[in-house]
Amino acid sequence: MLVEPYLIRARRILPVVALSALALVPAGCSNGGPPAYDGGPVRVVCTTTLVADLVNRVGGERVQVDALMGPGVDPHRYLPTAGDRAKLDAAHLVVFNGLHLEGKMTDVFEKGRDRYRAVAVTRDLDRSLLRPADTDGGEYDPHVWFDVALWAKCLPVVRDELAKLDPAGAEVYARNADAYAKELAALDAEVRAAADKLPPARRVLVTSHDAFGYFGRAYGFEVHGLQGVSTASETGTPDRQRLARLLGEKKVPAVFTETSVPDDGLRAVLDTALKDFGQRVTLVGGDDALYSDALGPPGSPGATYPGMVRHNATTIVRALAP
């Protein structure tokens, strides 16, 4: 369902907890390092739901996965809690996105190199495949999962790190990774086929923040965000006027809210577009809001990574179709 112009359902905004809480919790490991793995499920702590989904698909029943950030949580602004420290100390393996997606969490991993066995799923990606972006101290756009084929290239890191900890499960991890790689290849082709239904002139994607650059590059969309690559970036009147002018000039029929980002800025843009350029634009939100930096809750269309990708592609194509 598309939401009528200027109308969007209220969305829950999750609170963040001060980073200083981490310092108040005693260390969970007496030797200062990660606990030794001695059989049983590999305890893996992941930062985001997207990373947790990837680890679950590779690890299967041999892993016990816990995500620090739940559905709908913005990783750019997330600050670790006191409970996070206990989870990290008990983990055999910590898996995060990297490329400074996690903002303040990056400091935790940098300062805890001797305490945690931590690995970024983007560690081995060819940097020539990454989009440049100066964000939160990083030089690359971290939203690599929006290019399905690029996200699939993160599978070997997860497979190999799990196999190092649990050699007995190496064949299982390799088999699961291969099967998921084939599923993602089919998903990538599916998104391309959906995008091809839109004329090139209609492929203008406007969202709350500039998270969809890899999607645009992979599937042929011109992408614009009100905020920058990080939601921690500031916006002002010139940014809203710039985006409103673009909507008027290109006759963009719809813009898209995101489940993990407030929508008030986009609504202000639509007011300006109508007032200054006479362009009435549909604000797509509510159940049709795009999943960007986090998956959806269990039972939602975006509860898994393939589900998230299909929901986004279907919603975008339907809203922008002539």
Secondary structure as UniProt FT lines:
FT   TURN            5..6
FT   HELIX           19..24
FT   TURN            30..31
FT   STRAND          42..46
FT   HELIX           49..59
FT   HELIX           60..62
FT   STRAND          63..67
FT   TURN            71..72
FT   TURN            75..77
FT   HELIX           82..90
FT   STRAND          93..96
FT   TURN            99..104
FT   HELIX           105..111
FT   TURN            112..115
FT   STRAND          118..120
FT   TURN            121..124
FT   HELIX           127..129
FT   STRAND          132..135
FT   TURN            136..137
FT   STRAND          138..140
FT   HELIX           144..146
FT   HELIX           148..152
FT   TURN            153..154
FT   HELIX           155..165
FT   HELIX           167..169
FT   HELIX           170..195
FT   TURN            196..197
FT   HELIX           200..202
FT   STRAND          204..209
FT   HELIX           213..219
FT   STRAND          222..227
FT   TURN            231..232
FT   HELIX           237..250
FT   STRAND          254..256
FT   TURN            259..260
FT   HELIX           264..277
FT   STRAND          282..284
FT   HELIX           286..288
FT   TURN            298..299
FT   TURN            301..302
FT   HELIX           305..320
//
